[in-house]
Amino acid sequence: MKLYFGTMGWSYPDWRGPFYALGTPDTRLLAEYTKVFDAIELDTTFYAPPKEITLTQWDRQTPTGFKFSAKVPKLVTHERRLVGPASVKEARDFATLMQAGLGEKLGRLVLQLPPDFGPDELRNLLIFADGLAEHAFPLTVELRESGWQQTEIASQLTERGMQLATTDRVAVPGATLTYLRLLGEENSVERFDQRVILKDTELDHWAELLKNATGPVYVHVRNYYEGHAPATLFELRKRLSLSLPTPPGQQQMSLF
C-alpha cells in the first residue's frame, strides 16, 4: 500500500526557518520541498489553468515518482457549477493539459464543489461525470454540503470512474479512502510556523484509517489544520511508524 504525503502549496514565508533554510530563494523552494515530501496539491490551478512552460518547470524541479494533484478550475466547479457541455469541455481540456505536462507525475484532479452544492444538484453532477467517463481522467470529487451524507453518491461516482475525497468536514458513507484532505478552519491561526491547534486524537483516528487502507492514498494537509502542515504530516508518519524526514532547512544546518 503506497501513501503519498504532501501539503497544499509549498511557498509560505512562515515556513522559512522551521522548514526551509532562511534565505532560500523562491526558485529553489519546490526542489527543497521534494527532499521531504513526495506529493503536493496545487491550489493555484483553482484560479486558472497553468501555462505549459510552468508545467515543464515543475516537472524539471521534481524527481521521478513525485506526484502533483491539482484543483479543477473554479470556472467549472463554482461558476458553471458543472452545468452544460461547456463545463465538460473545460474540465476535459484542463485534464488533458495536466496529463500532457506532467505525465506520470500527475496524481489526482480534485473537483472541489462549492459548500452549497447539495444533493439537489445530483443530476448535474452525474451528467457531468458521464461526459468525462470515457476519458478515465484521475478525478476526485470533494463534497462539502452535509446533505450528501444521506445519499449513495459514492457508488454512483465509482460507477463513473471517479473517487470521493475524505475530509475532516463531511463524511460521505461508502467512500473508499483514496484521497485524504485535512483542512481545518479558515483563519484559525495567524502564522504557519508551528503546530498550535493540537489535534492528536484526530490524528490517531486518521492514522488508524490509513493503516487499513488498500492504497494508493494521497494525504494532503493544509496549514489551517494545526498551524504548520509539514509538522502535521510528520505527526501522521510517526503514528504510522514511518521514517521521519528532516526538513531541508535543518538538513543544511547539520552540515555546519
Backbone bond lengths (Angstrom), bond angles and torsions (degrees), N, CA, C in turn:
res aa  C-N    CA-C-N  psi(-1)  N-CA   C-N-CA  omega(-1)  CA-C   N-CA-C  phi
1 M - - - 1.459 - - 1.531 109.18 -
2 K 1.322 115.57 123.17 1.457 121.14 -177.02 1.523 109.93 -99.04
3 L 1.337 115.63 129.67 1.456 122.07 174.21 1.520 108.61 -112.74
4 Y 1.318 115.82 129.38 1.463 121.81 173.41 1.521 107.96 -104.93
5 F 1.324 116.49 129.73 1.463 120.86 -178.66 1.524 109.94 -114.27
6 G 1.337 116.04 134.26 1.454 118.96 177.36 1.510 112.09 -166.10
7 T 1.308 114.74 166.01 1.460 121.61 177.84 1.523 108.93 -97.44
8 M 1.315 115.87 -169.96 1.463 122.12 176.52 1.531 106.93 -115.06
9 G 1.312 115.25 90.81 1.455 120.78 -172.36 1.519 110.47 94.81
10 W 1.339 116.32 157.32 1.469 119.99 -177.80 1.525 113.14 -129.50
11 S 1.328 117.58 -5.21 1.467 120.32 -173.59 1.522 110.81 -112.23
12 Y 1.336 115.90 90.59 1.463 122.09 178.40 1.535 108.49 -128.47
13 P 1.319 118.95 124.86 1.471 120.52 179.91 1.525 113.41 -54.76
14 D 1.335 117.20 -36.28 1.466 120.38 -177.70 1.519 112.97 -68.85
15 W 1.316 117.93 -13.45 1.464 120.51 178.24 1.525 112.40 -79.29
16 R 1.328 116.35 -15.90 1.461 118.66 178.18 1.528 108.41 -72.52
17 G 1.301 115.54 117.80 1.465 121.40 -174.87 1.507 109.52 117.82
18 P 1.341 118.47 -71.83 1.468 118.95 -179.75 1.522 113.62 -72.96
19 F 1.333 118.21 -24.93 1.467 120.77 -178.75 1.528 111.61 -123.08
20 Y 1.313 116.96 -61.82 1.466 120.73 176.41 1.524 110.39 -87.55
21 A 1.324 115.35 155.34 1.466 118.89 173.59 1.524 109.24 -68.81
22 L 1.319 116.11 142.89 1.457 120.16 175.39 1.523 109.18 -58.23
23 G 1.305 115.58 137.00 1.454 119.44 178.39 1.511 114.77 88.39
24 T 1.340 117.84 -0.14 1.459 119.62 177.11 1.526 109.85 -63.53
25 P 1.336 118.30 123.40 1.466 119.48 -179.53 1.523 111.59 -67.40
26 D 1.316 116.19 151.48 1.460 120.71 -179.10 1.527 112.08 -54.79
27 T 1.321 116.52 -35.96 1.459 120.53 -177.10 1.526 113.20 -68.01
28 R 1.339 117.30 -13.48 1.465 121.86 -179.42 1.526 113.21 -101.98
29 L 1.320 117.23 -8.87 1.460 119.68 -171.11 1.529 112.94 -60.48
30 L 1.332 117.62 -46.65 1.461 119.47 -177.36 1.528 110.87 -62.77
31 A 1.314 117.07 -44.38 1.470 120.00 178.90 1.527 111.29 -61.42
32 E 1.333 116.78 -39.25 1.468 120.29 177.32 1.521 111.02 -66.88
33 Y 1.316 116.28 -40.11 1.463 121.86 178.94 1.532 111.20 -56.97
34 T 1.340 116.36 -40.92 1.459 120.26 -175.66 1.528 113.01 -70.46
35 K 1.317 117.70 -9.08 1.460 120.23 174.47 1.531 111.49 -71.05
36 V 1.333 115.59 -16.82 1.467 121.27 -174.98 1.529 112.40 -116.92
37 F 1.331 117.04 -43.94 1.462 121.37 -174.55 1.528 111.18 -117.24
38 D 1.326 115.45 153.27 1.464 120.06 -177.28 1.523 113.26 -111.05
39 A 1.341 117.37 14.87 1.460 120.63 178.95 1.524 109.65 -156.40
40 I 1.310 114.98 159.35 1.466 121.62 176.85 1.529 107.70 -148.63
41 E 1.325 116.44 146.35 1.459 120.06 170.62 1.517 108.31 -107.68
42 L 1.320 115.97 126.77 1.455 122.60 -177.49 1.520 110.54 -90.04
43 D 1.319 116.01 122.35 1.460 121.04 175.01 1.525 110.77 -93.04
44 T 1.321 116.71 -25.22 1.459 120.74 -176.32 1.521 112.48 -60.83
45 T 1.337 117.36 -28.57 1.462 120.21 -179.33 1.530 112.42 -70.71
46 F 1.321 116.96 -14.94 1.465 120.74 176.73 1.525 110.08 -64.68
47 Y 1.318 116.46 -30.57 1.457 121.06 -175.61 1.525 112.58 -90.44
48 A 1.326 117.08 -28.92 1.460 121.17 177.59 1.523 109.04 -172.79
49 P 1.329 117.97 147.74 1.463 119.92 175.99 1.531 110.14 -62.39
50 P 1.321 117.29 145.75 1.467 119.56 178.95 1.529 111.21 -74.00
51 K 1.315 115.55 159.02 1.462 120.32 174.56 1.531 108.92 -76.85
52 E 1.313 116.08 156.60 1.464 120.34 -179.80 1.521 111.37 -59.61
53 I 1.335 117.15 -38.68 1.468 120.40 -179.42 1.526 110.69 -64.49
54 T 1.331 117.10 -33.52 1.461 120.63 177.85 1.523 110.70 -66.38
55 L 1.317 117.01 -43.22 1.463 120.75 177.76 1.523 110.42 -62.25
56 T 1.315 116.25 -39.68 1.471 120.26 178.04 1.525 110.97 -62.04
57 Q 1.322 116.33 -42.20 1.468 120.51 179.08 1.521 111.34 -65.19
58 W 1.325 117.67 -42.95 1.464 120.92 177.91 1.529 110.50 -61.28
59 D 1.315 115.32 -41.17 1.465 119.84 179.47 1.532 110.42 -62.52
60 R 1.312 117.32 -43.99 1.462 121.27 -177.05 1.524 112.28 -68.67
61 Q 1.328 117.17 -27.82 1.461 120.60 -176.25 1.521 113.70 -87.39
62 T 1.313 117.63 -1.73 1.464 120.59 -174.52 1.527 110.91 -124.93
63 P 1.329 116.74 148.87 1.463 120.38 -177.34 1.529 112.87 -79.84
64 T 1.301 115.32 165.48 1.465 121.16 173.39 1.529 109.32 -57.29
65 G 1.314 115.77 136.73 1.458 120.37 179.69 1.510 114.34 95.88
66 F 1.333 117.01 -13.30 1.459 120.56 177.77 1.530 108.70 -71.72
67 K 1.347 116.18 148.32 1.456 120.65 -177.19 1.535 112.09 -125.26
68 F 1.324 115.28 130.13 1.462 122.58 172.44 1.519 108.73 -105.04
69 S 1.331 117.05 119.93 1.452 120.66 166.79 1.521 107.21 -103.25
70 A 1.316 116.88 154.81 1.463 118.96 -172.32 1.518 111.26 -148.38
71 K 1.314 115.41 141.00 1.462 120.05 175.14 1.533 110.20 -72.73
72 V 1.307 115.36 138.29 1.462 121.12 172.64 1.535 108.09 -67.93
73 P 1.331 119.20 139.73 1.473 121.32 -176.59 1.533 113.44 -54.65
74 K 1.317 114.73 145.53 1.464 121.76 -178.78 1.520 112.91 -63.23
75 L 1.327 117.16 -20.93 1.461 120.06 175.79 1.521 109.75 -55.77
76 V 1.321 116.77 -38.15 1.457 122.19 -179.56 1.522 111.30 -79.02
77 T 1.336 116.74 -47.84 1.466 120.80 -169.70 1.522 113.88 -85.81
78 H 1.319 117.49 -41.04 1.463 120.84 -172.08 1.526 114.17 -104.40
79 E 1.318 116.45 -33.62 1.458 118.56 -178.43 1.533 111.34 -88.67
80 R 1.312 116.63 -50.13 1.468 119.65 177.42 1.530 112.13 -85.19
81 R 1.328 117.32 -20.79 1.468 123.20 -178.81 1.532 111.06 53.54
82 L 1.338 115.28 39.32 1.460 125.12 174.99 1.523 113.74 71.24
83 V 1.313 118.35 4.37 1.464 121.85 -171.97 1.528 111.22 -83.68
84 G 1.321 115.11 131.85 1.450 121.33 169.71 1.512 115.38 88.43
85 P 1.326 116.18 163.07 1.470 121.79 179.49 1.526 113.06 -59.32
86 A 1.333 117.01 -29.49 1.469 119.42 -179.57 1.524 110.94 -63.56
87 S 1.327 117.22 -35.87 1.464 120.59 178.62 1.523 110.93 -64.68
88 V 1.323 115.97 -43.59 1.464 120.71 179.09 1.525 109.84 -63.29
89 K 1.321 116.71 -42.98 1.466 120.46 -179.57 1.524 111.27 -64.12
90 E 1.331 117.41 -45.20 1.466 120.91 179.68 1.527 110.55 -60.74
91 A 1.325 116.84 -43.05 1.461 120.46 179.52 1.524 111.01 -66.87
92 R 1.316 116.50 -40.84 1.465 120.67 179.20 1.531 110.59 -64.33
93 D 1.317 116.70 -43.50 1.468 120.33 179.46 1.525 111.10 -63.80
94 F 1.334 116.31 -40.49 1.463 120.74 179.11 1.524 110.52 -64.45
95 A 1.318 117.01 -47.50 1.463 121.05 -178.98 1.525 110.92 -62.80
96 T 1.322 116.81 -40.50 1.464 121.05 179.19 1.524 110.69 -64.37
97 L 1.327 116.40 -41.54 1.464 121.19 177.14 1.521 111.21 -60.44
98 M 1.325 116.65 -46.17 1.462 120.77 -177.80 1.528 111.08 -67.08
99 Q 1.311 117.82 -39.88 1.457 120.86 178.47 1.523 111.54 -65.18
100 A 1.331 115.85 -41.91 1.459 120.03 -179.14 1.523 111.08 -66.84
101 G 1.329 116.59 -37.93 1.459 120.48 -175.66 1.511 114.76 -81.20
102 L 1.336 117.29 -29.59 1.465 120.39 -174.21 1.521 113.86 -113.38
103 G 1.304 117.72 -20.41 1.458 120.30 178.32 1.519 112.25 57.31
104 E 1.330 116.46 -127.54 1.458 122.01 -177.67 1.526 112.87 -67.18
105 K 1.323 116.72 -13.11 1.472 119.49 179.49 1.531 112.59 -83.19
106 L 1.312 117.60 -4.16 1.460 119.71 177.00 1.517 109.41 -76.46
107 G 1.342 115.77 124.50 1.450 121.28 176.17 1.515 110.37 -89.06
108 R 1.331 116.21 -103.68 1.457 121.49 -179.77 1.522 110.42 -116.80
109 L 1.318 116.17 152.58 1.460 122.94 172.64 1.524 106.69 -104.09
110 V 1.324 115.58 117.02 1.465 121.25 -170.32 1.525 110.68 -95.30
111 L 1.307 114.97 116.35 1.456 122.30 177.85 1.528 107.07 -94.20
112 Q 1.332 115.87 85.72 1.456 120.80 -178.60 1.527 108.65 -85.96
113 L 1.328 115.40 110.27 1.455 119.84 -176.18 1.520 111.08 -87.14
114 P 1.344 117.17 155.69 1.469 120.67 -176.42 1.530 112.08 -59.04
115 P 1.327 117.79 154.60 1.468 121.10 -179.79 1.527 113.55 -57.98
116 D 1.332 117.02 -27.01 1.466 120.06 -178.22 1.529 112.54 -100.06
117 F 1.317 117.11 13.21 1.462 121.08 177.41 1.523 107.30 -83.19
118 G 1.337 116.23 100.63 1.459 120.72 -172.39 1.510 113.77 -111.60
119 P 1.329 117.17 -174.82 1.463 122.22 -178.38 1.523 114.24 -59.05
120 D 1.327 117.88 -20.09 1.461 119.46 176.74 1.526 111.89 -66.94
121 E 1.323 116.79 -12.37 1.464 121.24 177.15 1.527 111.40 -108.07
122 L 1.326 116.41 18.91 1.462 121.69 -179.63 1.523 111.75 -55.57
123 R 1.315 116.42 -43.84 1.468 119.64 -177.26 1.523 110.43 -58.74
124 N 1.332 117.55 -42.85 1.463 120.64 179.95 1.526 111.02 -63.25
125 L 1.332 116.26 -39.75 1.456 120.66 -179.90 1.524 111.00 -64.79
126 L 1.328 117.08 -44.07 1.464 120.10 -177.17 1.529 111.44 -70.93
127 I 1.319 117.64 -37.67 1.472 120.17 176.75 1.522 109.62 -63.49
128 F 1.331 115.87 -42.11 1.463 120.85 177.64 1.532 110.37 -61.54
129 A 1.337 116.63 -46.68 1.463 120.74 179.74 1.523 111.06 -62.12
130 D 1.320 117.31 -40.56 1.466 120.82 178.60 1.526 110.81 -61.78
131 G 1.322 115.52 -35.84 1.458 119.73 -178.47 1.512 113.74 -68.49
132 L 1.336 116.76 -19.53 1.462 121.13 -178.93 1.522 113.22 -108.87
133 A 1.323 117.21 -8.97 1.467 121.36 -170.76 1.525 113.20 -56.83
134 E 1.321 117.83 -38.81 1.463 120.36 -175.54 1.525 112.89 -67.48
135 H 1.344 117.26 -18.89 1.460 120.54 -176.48 1.534 113.29 -87.44
136 A 1.317 117.43 -15.70 1.468 122.21 178.41 1.530 112.24 55.37
137 F 1.315 116.50 40.85 1.463 119.77 175.48 1.535 109.30 -70.29
138 P 1.330 118.57 149.10 1.475 121.15 -179.85 1.524 111.99 -79.56
139 L 1.320 116.56 73.87 1.457 121.57 -173.85 1.524 112.09 -96.90
140 T 1.326 115.35 132.88 1.458 123.51 175.49 1.523 108.28 -120.74
141 V 1.304 116.92 128.43 1.464 122.29 -176.50 1.524 110.08 -102.46
142 E 1.326 115.97 130.04 1.466 120.05 172.90 1.523 109.25 -108.07
143 L 1.340 115.13 118.65 1.463 122.51 178.65 1.521 108.55 -103.07
144 R 1.328 116.98 129.72 1.462 120.24 -173.99 1.527 113.97 -117.02
145 E 1.319 117.37 -4.36 1.463 121.01 179.52 1.524 108.48 -92.76
146 S 1.319 117.03 129.97 1.472 121.44 -170.85 1.521 113.73 -63.75
147 G 1.320 118.09 -20.79 1.463 120.46 -179.42 1.520 113.69 -61.25
148 W 1.326 117.50 -22.31 1.462 120.66 179.55 1.524 111.73 -67.08
149 Q 1.311 117.76 -14.87 1.466 120.77 179.72 1.517 112.49 -68.77
150 Q 1.316 117.49 -14.99 1.459 121.62 179.38 1.531 111.46 -108.44
151 T 1.325 117.44 27.04 1.465 120.73 -177.49 1.532 110.81 -125.48
152 E 1.321 115.34 175.69 1.456 122.60 175.84 1.524 110.43 -109.06
153 I 1.314 116.07 31.56 1.458 121.25 -175.15 1.524 112.28 -60.99
154 A 1.323 118.12 -31.14 1.472 120.26 -177.82 1.529 110.64 -58.79
155 S 1.320 116.96 -49.42 1.465 120.16 -179.35 1.523 111.22 -69.26
156 Q 1.328 116.79 -34.87 1.464 119.72 179.77 1.523 111.45 -65.16
157 L 1.310 117.73 -37.82 1.462 120.55 178.05 1.526 110.98 -74.68
158 T 1.327 116.74 -38.37 1.459 120.05 177.99 1.523 110.83 -58.01
159 E 1.334 116.83 -41.09 1.461 121.41 178.16 1.526 111.79 -59.85
160 R 1.317 116.26 -23.88 1.465 121.63 -177.93 1.526 112.44 -103.74
161 G 1.317 116.26 11.80 1.452 120.36 175.06 1.507 115.65 81.55
162 M 1.331 117.86 15.44 1.462 121.59 179.26 1.523 110.76 -109.70
163 Q 1.316 115.72 154.54 1.457 122.03 176.72 1.521 110.26 -111.07
164 L 1.323 115.67 162.10 1.460 121.62 175.65 1.518 109.79 -107.12
165 A 1.318 116.29 137.30 1.459 120.68 174.41 1.528 109.16 -76.55
166 T 1.320 115.74 145.75 1.462 123.12 172.06 1.523 107.05 -103.01
167 T 1.343 117.48 130.99 1.461 120.72 -178.73 1.521 110.70 -133.28
168 D 1.324 115.56 173.31 1.457 121.40 176.97 1.524 111.34 -84.94
169 R 1.318 117.91 12.22 1.465 121.07 -176.57 1.528 112.90 -113.63
170 V 1.323 117.57 -65.95 1.461 121.44 -176.90 1.524 108.89 -115.96
171 A 1.321 116.70 124.86 1.464 122.15 178.91 1.529 109.14 -100.54
172 V 1.315 117.06 113.03 1.458 121.97 -179.77 1.526 108.81 -94.91
173 P 1.321 118.79 122.89 1.471 120.59 -176.66 1.523 111.93 -63.88
174 G 1.331 114.64 144.72 1.454 120.01 176.71 1.512 115.27 85.41
175 A 1.331 117.19 -3.71 1.462 120.04 -178.51 1.523 110.75 -77.82
176 T 1.312 117.27 129.94 1.458 122.36 175.00 1.524 108.98 -79.52
177 L 1.321 116.48 138.73 1.462 120.29 -179.47 1.530 109.70 -74.35
178 T 1.318 115.97 104.55 1.466 122.07 178.21 1.518 111.95 -129.50
179 Y 1.331 116.26 -23.69 1.467 120.81 -176.90 1.524 108.20 -146.70
180 L 1.331 116.20 107.89 1.461 121.58 -176.66 1.522 109.80 -104.25
181 R 1.337 115.94 125.11 1.468 121.82 177.47 1.533 108.26 -118.76
182 L 1.329 116.95 115.41 1.459 122.17 176.82 1.518 107.21 -102.91
183 L 1.314 115.63 111.35 1.461 121.28 -165.30 1.524 114.85 -105.50
184 G 1.325 117.45 -40.90 1.454 119.44 -173.34 1.516 111.71 73.44
185 E 1.322 115.04 -170.54 1.466 121.11 -178.17 1.523 110.67 -103.64
186 E 1.307 114.73 138.03 1.466 121.11 -179.46 1.529 111.33 -55.15
187 N 1.331 115.62 133.67 1.476 122.57 176.91 1.529 113.09 59.16
188 S 1.322 116.90 29.35 1.466 120.78 -179.13 1.525 112.35 -77.98
189 V 1.313 117.38 -17.92 1.466 121.78 176.60 1.521 109.15 -133.92
190 E 1.333 115.66 155.89 1.460 120.25 -178.75 1.522 112.51 -93.28
191 R 1.336 116.36 -27.16 1.452 121.34 -179.83 1.532 110.08 -129.65
192 F 1.318 115.16 160.76 1.458 120.26 -176.97 1.533 111.74 -116.57
193 D 1.334 117.76 38.04 1.459 119.83 -172.46 1.531 114.72 -109.06
194 Q 1.343 118.22 -4.62 1.460 120.21 178.30 1.527 110.56 -164.79
195 R 1.328 115.90 161.74 1.462 120.76 174.84 1.520 108.57 -71.91
196 V 1.315 117.12 121.56 1.462 120.98 178.65 1.527 111.90 -123.47
197 I 1.324 117.55 -22.18 1.462 122.02 175.64 1.526 106.53 -109.63
198 L 1.309 116.41 86.24 1.458 120.06 -172.94 1.527 110.98 -72.65
199 K 1.320 115.44 124.95 1.460 121.77 -177.41 1.527 109.93 -123.15
200 D 1.321 114.76 52.46 1.455 119.98 -174.92 1.523 112.97 -60.51
201 T 1.332 117.25 -40.34 1.465 119.62 179.98 1.519 110.94 -64.70
202 E 1.325 116.36 -42.28 1.462 119.84 177.35 1.526 111.12 -63.58
203 L 1.324 116.28 -41.07 1.458 119.47 -179.94 1.531 111.08 -64.68
204 D 1.330 116.57 -36.14 1.463 120.35 174.30 1.532 110.07 -58.12
205 H 1.330 115.33 -44.40 1.468 121.67 179.85 1.516 111.40 -61.87
206 W 1.336 117.13 -48.01 1.466 119.99 -178.19 1.525 110.58 -66.17
207 A 1.311 116.81 -37.27 1.460 120.02 179.39 1.529 111.00 -62.65
208 E 1.323 116.87 -40.77 1.464 120.04 178.83 1.524 110.91 -63.68
209 L 1.332 116.52 -40.51 1.465 119.28 177.88 1.521 110.94 -64.62
210 L 1.313 116.44 -40.13 1.464 120.10 -179.83 1.527 111.55 -66.68
211 K 1.315 116.46 -35.41 1.470 119.63 178.31 1.525 111.49 -61.18
212 N 1.335 116.17 -31.76 1.460 120.79 -176.57 1.523 113.63 -97.24
213 A 1.317 116.91 2.23 1.464 120.40 -178.96 1.526 109.86 -74.12
214 T 1.323 115.26 151.70 1.459 119.91 179.70 1.521 111.83 -90.75
215 G 1.311 117.66 -20.58 1.451 123.43 171.96 1.523 113.73 74.74
216 P 1.345 115.31 169.60 1.466 125.20 -2.92 1.534 111.65 -71.87
217 V 1.336 115.78 154.30 1.463 121.52 179.64 1.526 109.03 -129.37
218 Y 1.317 115.11 132.42 1.460 121.36 173.29 1.525 108.43 -96.18
219 V 1.316 116.39 130.46 1.465 122.21 -179.70 1.521 107.95 -119.39
220 H 1.342 116.11 114.68 1.461 120.30 -178.57 1.533 110.17 -126.38
221 V 1.315 115.32 134.44 1.458 121.68 -175.84 1.519 109.66 -122.91
222 R 1.327 115.50 139.22 1.467 121.98 176.43 1.517 109.27 -98.34
223 N 1.314 116.37 150.77 1.469 120.77 179.68 1.524 112.49 -55.23
224 Y 1.305 117.60 -35.58 1.463 120.48 -176.32 1.528 112.80 -68.77
225 Y 1.322 118.24 -12.03 1.464 118.98 -178.80 1.524 111.14 -63.98
226 E 1.333 116.70 -49.26 1.471 119.93 177.44 1.531 113.01 -130.95
227 G 1.309 116.85 -17.85 1.459 119.84 -179.55 1.517 114.19 127.91
228 H 1.344 117.12 -24.00 1.466 121.33 -178.75 1.522 106.87 -154.39
229 A 1.324 116.41 98.99 1.462 121.39 -171.53 1.530 114.13 -56.68
230 P 1.342 119.75 -41.66 1.470 118.17 178.52 1.527 112.92 -57.72
231 A 1.333 116.84 -41.26 1.461 120.08 -179.15 1.530 111.22 -65.44
232 T 1.328 117.10 -36.94 1.462 120.22 177.11 1.524 110.64 -62.97
233 L 1.320 116.38 -41.67 1.459 119.71 178.12 1.525 111.30 -64.52
234 F 1.324 116.99 -37.81 1.463 119.79 176.26 1.523 110.31 -62.17
235 E 1.333 117.19 -39.41 1.461 121.36 179.09 1.530 110.79 -63.25
236 L 1.320 116.32 -40.43 1.465 119.52 177.65 1.527 111.02 -65.35
237 R 1.319 116.31 -43.63 1.460 119.53 179.80 1.531 110.79 -62.22
238 K 1.318 116.10 -37.91 1.463 120.19 178.24 1.530 110.34 -60.65
239 R 1.310 116.89 -43.60 1.459 120.99 -179.22 1.529 112.27 -68.40
240 L 1.317 115.98 -22.77 1.458 120.90 179.36 1.533 111.95 -94.80
241 S 1.345 115.43 5.66 1.476 121.84 -179.17 1.529 111.84 58.20
242 L 1.324 115.10 37.00 1.460 121.14 176.30 1.527 109.43 -99.37
243 S 1.310 116.26 159.65 1.462 120.63 179.89 1.521 110.50 -60.41
244 L 1.320 116.18 148.16 1.457 122.09 -179.98 1.530 108.79 -106.49
245 P 1.322 117.16 105.16 1.462 119.82 -179.09 1.522 111.67 -68.23
246 T 1.299 115.78 152.97 1.462 121.25 177.65 1.519 109.47 -89.91
247 P 1.334 118.28 128.03 1.469 120.01 177.51 1.526 110.82 -53.39
248 P 1.329 118.67 145.52 1.464 121.12 -175.15 1.527 113.88 -58.38
249 G 1.343 116.98 -33.67 1.460 118.97 177.85 1.521 112.96 -64.76
250 Q 1.341 115.62 -37.23 1.460 119.83 178.54 1.529 111.26 -76.34
251 Q 1.335 116.84 -28.57 1.466 120.11 174.67 1.527 109.60 -61.08
252 Q 1.324 115.38 -42.95 1.463 120.26 -178.61 1.526 110.81 -66.57
253 M 1.334 116.39 -40.01 1.470 119.84 -179.66 1.518 111.52 -64.37
254 S 1.345 116.64 -31.98 1.460 119.85 -177.18 1.527 112.10 -69.44
255 L 1.343 117.26 -12.81 1.445 121.00 -179.51 1.536 112.19 -80.09
256 F 1.319 116.34 -12.51 1.471 119.61 -174.57 1.531 110.90 -105.81
